[in-house]
Amino acid sequence: MVILGLLLVAAGVVAIVAAVATASGTVELLGTDLNALTIFFVGVGSGVAILWGFSITKFGTLRSLQHRRESRKLSELSQKLDRADRRDDDPSRDRDDRSTL
């Protein structure tokens, strides 16, 4: 898996170098003339922004799920503790029944 990842990174570097080395011409974007290299860097910035957004979303989702699990677990433990306290406070039970808990 690591080798595949390194091969993909190397292929990406080769593609970037080829795109920068062979880029020529200009394009109008939002009323501004941009050369090919500037367009390339705008694309790189956009890609970084998208990946950053995905990572923040992933982090937030995982944190939210963890918080929900902890909250659910604390709620269950609180309910168990309340039931145990109610059983201990029940005057109809004698001391022998309490020792079997």
N, C-alpha and C positions, 0 to 999 in steps of 0.2 A: 504494500500500500504506500509506503514511504517512497519507494522507487517510482511508482506511478505519479505521485504528487510532484516529485522533483522533475520528472519528464514533462509534466504539464507546465510547471513554472518555467522550465527552459524553453519550451515551445512558445509560451507567452512572451518571454524576453526577446526571442528571435523575431516574433511577429511585430513587436513594438519597434525594435531597431529597424526592421525592414520598412515599416510604415513611416517612421521619421526620416529615414534616409532617402526614400523615393517620393516623398510628398512634394507636390508643386501645385501652384494655382491659388486662386482666392475664391471666397464665397461670401455672399452678403447674409449676415445673420442679425436680425433685429436692427436693420439700418446701418450696420457696421461691416466694413470689409475685413474679413479675417483670412489669413493664409492657412494653409493646411496644417502647419505645426500648431498654431493656436487652436484650431478646431480639435486636433488630437488631444491637446491638454485639457480643453473643455470636456471632452469625452472621458478622460481619465478622472477629472474632478467629479464628474457626474457619477461615474462608477464607484468612486470612493464614498461619495455621499449616500448612494444606495446601499452599499455594503454596511456602512456605519448605521444607517437606519435599520437595516435588518438585525444587526447585532444588538442595538438598543432595544428593539422590539422583542427579540429573543430573551434578553436579560430581564426585561420587565415582565414578560409572560412567566418565565421560570420563577421569578421572585413572587409574583402574585399567586401562582400555584402553591409554592412553598408556604406562603402566609395562610392560604385557605386550608391546607392540610394541618398546619399547626393549630389553627383556630378550631377546626373540627375535632382534632385530638384533645385539645384542652376542654372543649365543650363536653365531649364524652367522659373525660376524667372527672369533670365537675359534677356531671349527672350521677356518676357512680359514687362519688363522695357524698353527695346529697342523699342518695338512697341508703348508703351505709350509716350516715348520721341519723336518718329517720328510724332505721332499724334499732340503733343504739338507744334512741330516746323513747322507744315504744314501751310504755309501762306494763303492757299485757304480757310481755316476754319475761321469762325469768332468767337468772344469771347463767344457767347451764346452756341455754340456747345461744347466748352471746359468745360463749367460749368456742363454739363450733364454727364460727365465721372464720 
